[in-house]
Amino acid sequence: MKKPVFILLFTILIGLTLSACSEKGSNYDPKLSTEEMIEQLTKQYEQPPQTDLETDGVKNLYHLDPALLDTYTIKIPLMNVKTNEIAVLKAKNAKDVEAIQEGVKQRAAEVQKQFETYLPDQYENAKNYKVVAQGSYVLFVIGENADDIVTAFNGFFETK
């Protein structure tokens, strides 16, 4: 009689332990492509005219090997009078997220340096950049609505 009770309690304990270790409130597969995320974010929070960054730009401006990325969408200013920039990058391997974040931070430093003596309001904007990771996804944003964009981005990963 004691053996079945012990097995039942052991099973419950294992179940509770496993559920406590799971990612609560997060779903790291948002069911949206990086392009769809950017589209929704820029629709919600209007940006100045932007253009897509191609593969060479990822190497040169973000100092990232595109081979680290499963997919990405990066929008940079069309003209060099604004600092607004938004990028969603998905790493092929979660272990590369930190390297991607470092590349993005290097990009932010370069934008700041570029505008340091050029346009003071845009320099302040560039200093308030945000970098957020959710699973294998990294968001980089420079903009007046950066905090709101981060909140909306995090909403893509909430369990419904």
N, C-alpha and C positions, 0 to 999 in steps of 0.2 A: 504494500500500500504506500509506503514512503517513497519508493522508487518512482512511481508515476507522478507524484506531487513534485519531487525534486526535478524531474525532467521538464515538467510544465513550468516551474519557476525559472529554471535555467533558460528555457526557450524564451520566456517573457523578458528576462534580463538581457539576453543577447539582442532581442528585437529592439528594446529600448536603447541599448548602447549604439546599435547601428543607426537608428533614427536620429539620435542626438548628434551623430557625426555627419549627417547629411547637410547639404546646403539649403537651409531654410530660407524661404522668401526669394530665392534666386533661381532663374532658369537660364543657364548659360547657352542655350540654343534659342535665340530670340525669334526664329522663324522669319526674319527679315534679312535681306542682303545688306551689305554695307551701303550700297547705292540707295536702297529704299530708306535706310535709317537717315542718311544725309538729306534725302529729299524731304522726309517728314520734318526733320529738325529745321531745315532752311525755310520750309513753308510756314512753320510755326513762328520762327524768329528770323525775320527778314534780314538778308545780308546784302552788302554792296555787290556789284557785279563781280562774279568769280568765274574761274575756269578750272577744268580738271587738270590735275598733275599727272603726267605720264610716267612711265617706268624710269626713264633717265632722271627725271626730277626726284624720284624717290631716292635714288642713289646719291644725287648731288646735293639736294636740299635737306633731306631727312637723314642722310648718312646711314641708310639702311640697305641691306642686301634684299632685293625683292624676293629672293628665294626663301626668306624667313616668313613671308606673308602668304597666307592662303588666298586672301582677297583684300582689297582696300578701295576706298574712295576718298580722295583728297581734293578739296576745293581751296584754291589760293586766289588772292586778289587779281583781278584782271589788269588793274593799273596799280602802279607802285606808290599810291597815295593813301592807301588803307592797309591796316594790319590784319583785318578780319580773315581768319583762316579756320577751316574745319576739316577734320580727318577722322575717319573710322577705319581702323586697321585690324584685321583678324590674323592672328599668328597661326602658322601651321601647327606649331607645338606650343603648349602652354609654357614650357620652360623658356621660350624666347620672348615672352611678354616684357620682361625686365629690360632686355636689350632694345626692344622697340620703344619702350618708355624713355630710355636714355637717348636714343636717336631723336625722338620728338623733343626732348628737353634741350638738346643741342640746337635744333631748329628754332625753338623759342628764343634762345640766347642770341642767335644770329639775327632774328627779326628785331629784337630789342636793340642790338648794336646798330643795325641799319637805320633805325628811326631815332636813335638817341639824340642826335643833333639836327635832325631833319624836320620832323613834325612832333612837337612835344605832346599833343593830345594822343597821337597814335603810339608814341613811346609808352605813355601811361597805360594805354589799352594793351599793348604787348606785354607789359610787366604783369598783367593780371590774367595770364593764360591759365588754362586748366588741362590736366592730364588725368584721366580716370581709366581704370582697368576693370573689366567684368569678364571673368573667365579668360578666354583667349582673345577678347576684344579690347582695343585701346581707343579711347576718344581723346583727341587733341583739339582744343578750341581756343582761339583768340577772338574776342568780341565783347561788345557791350553787354550782351545777354549770356555770358559764359556760364554763370551759375544756373540760370534757367535751362540752358541747353544740357548741362550735366544732369540736372534733375530729370529732364525728358529722356535723355539717353538711358539713365538708370531704370526708367520705367519700361524700357524695352525688355528688361530682364526679370521683371517681377512675375512671380507665379500668379496666374489668374485663377 
